[in-house]
Amino acid sequence: MIIDLLTDSGTSAMSSEQWAGMLRGDESYAGARSWFRFRDVLRDLTGMPHILPTHQGRASERILFELIGGKGKVIPSNNHFDTTRGNIEHSGAEAVDLVIEEGTQPRHRHPFKGNVDIAKLEALIARVGSANIPVCMVTVTNNSGGGQPVSLANLRDVRAVCQQHTIPLFLDACRFAENAYLIKQREPGQQDRSPRDIAREMFSLADGATISAKKDGLVNIGGVLLMRDDALAAKADNLLILTEGFVTYGGLAGRDLEAMAQGFTEVLNEDYLRYRLASVQYLGEHLLRAGIQIVEPPGGHAVYIDAAAFCPHIPRERYPGQALVCGLYRHAGIRAVEIGSVMFGRDDIESGTTASRPPMELVRLAIPRRVYTQSHIDYVVEATVELFGERDRLRGLKITEAPPVLRHFTAKFEELPATS
Ligand SMILES: Cc1ncc(COP(=O)(O)O)c(C=O)c1O
């Protein structure tokens, strides 16, 4: 492999200050200095009183949904990420995606395609009743929907609806800094604010958040669960102790808390955010110029290729996204990931029938933070454009083995002959 664009999660290069923090880490079991530093940084950023460290995002999700999920409950979001949906469904609850219509159309250049459709949210509340909605989630940026940002105006509207129906609002805030910078760039009236100021307002609208620190925390491992509710936090503390670790380290070492505290501070540096978003934009616009359809405009952490448009000769039940992932790897040693029917579809492998499909067949080229330079990105552009010229050679796939949940992590495939 030459370039690894499988994920931006846990793949950041840590700064010298983060590595220095690793060496300074206080490894006392309880009440370590590193814990207090971490807690203070997160409190200052989010305003949340309860800060629970976890080993990564999905551990925060598991604790939260074990406490508030369960059969009969319905949990809306713009788009749930796969582990979030998985944890909700594992608890017996139903996960519902309510992103705006523009968010499902790759060619639509809406500035905030991650926004929640307020009318759909109100209709859901009217249909299932607020008592059955223990929380409303908003994913910033919206990873499963193309890494697209959510506007402050939309967050305020979601907040107002939630408040009216006494439904807590939680952010899935893995990429809060990228979302804040896209708000600064795209939302009228926000240009003169610092990303930090915008991020703080985003958190101020929420009652809690789950965070995988492996994204905008700029670390290789770590997560956070944040909340304002004292009673819920007391229950979450107990589960944390039961399954992750004591409340002042939660499944991590003191040095990890140091690295996170530093990462959550550095990530709001405006020069860093400008460069990062510019390189994602550069990749996306160059692919578009070569006729490769992507989710427009390019999002915060990744470029999403419309695989159905890239391989029109491969039907959706033959997984065009996965075929493109294999093609990129074979052709140029570039590793990417399918976000389409493999990740979110449900089908019966035995009978070959399809139960449900996501609205788009995408391939995500996720850019690790502070790792690749412009020449690497140029290589990705050239190689993808070359493959586009030979796309007729890509072949569809069939799943031969898959687990019942989160199948994209371990599914096995067989390539089909060109005629099938
Ligand atoms: C939006 C979103 N939520 C949750 C997660 C889960 O985080 P983790 O991989 O740290 O468990 C991810 C990871 O990619 C994500 O992108």
The ligand as an SDF file (V2000), in Angstrom:
LIG
                    3D

 16 16  0  0  0  0  0  0  0  0999 V2000
  -19.3440   10.2010   13.1530 C   0  0  0  0  0  0  0  0  0  0  0  0
  -18.7150    9.0860   13.9060 C   0  0  0  0  0  0  0  0  0  0  0  0
  -19.2410    8.6740   15.0750 N   0  0  0  0  0  0  0  0  0  0  0  0
  -18.6910    7.6840   15.8020 C   0  0  0  0  0  0  0  0  0  0  0  0
  -17.5540    7.0490   15.3870 C   0  0  0  0  0  0  0  0  0  0  0  0
  -16.9920    5.9160   16.2240 C   0  0  0  0  0  0  0  0  0  0  0  0
  -15.7720    6.2520   16.7960 O   0  0  0  0  0  0  0  0  0  0  0  0
  -14.6590    5.1290   17.1680 P   0  0  0  0  0  0  0  0  0  0  0  0
  -14.1610    4.5720   15.8720 O   0  0  0  0  0  0  0  0  0  0  0  0
  -13.6360    5.8730   17.9260 O   0  0  0  0  0  0  0  0  0  0  0  0
  -15.3280    4.0870   17.9870 O   0  0  0  0  0  0  0  0  0  0  0  0
  -16.9600    7.4380   14.1850 C   0  0  0  0  0  0  0  0  0  0  0  0
  -15.7320    6.7280   13.7190 C   0  0  0  0  0  0  0  0  0  0  0  0
  -15.3660    6.7510   12.5820 O   0  0  0  0  0  0  0  0  0  0  0  0
  -17.5470    8.4860   13.4260 C   0  0  0  0  0  0  0  0  0  0  0  0
  -17.0170    8.9150   12.2840 O   0  0  0  0  0  0  0  0  0  0  0  0
  1  2  1  0
  2  3  1  0
  2 15  2  0
  3  4  2  0
  4  5  1  0
  5  6  1  0
  5 12  2  0
  6  7  1  0
  7  8  1  0
  8  9  2  0
  8 10  1  0
  8 11  1  0
 12 13  1  0
 12 15  1  0
 13 14  2  0
 15 16  1  0
M  END
$$$$
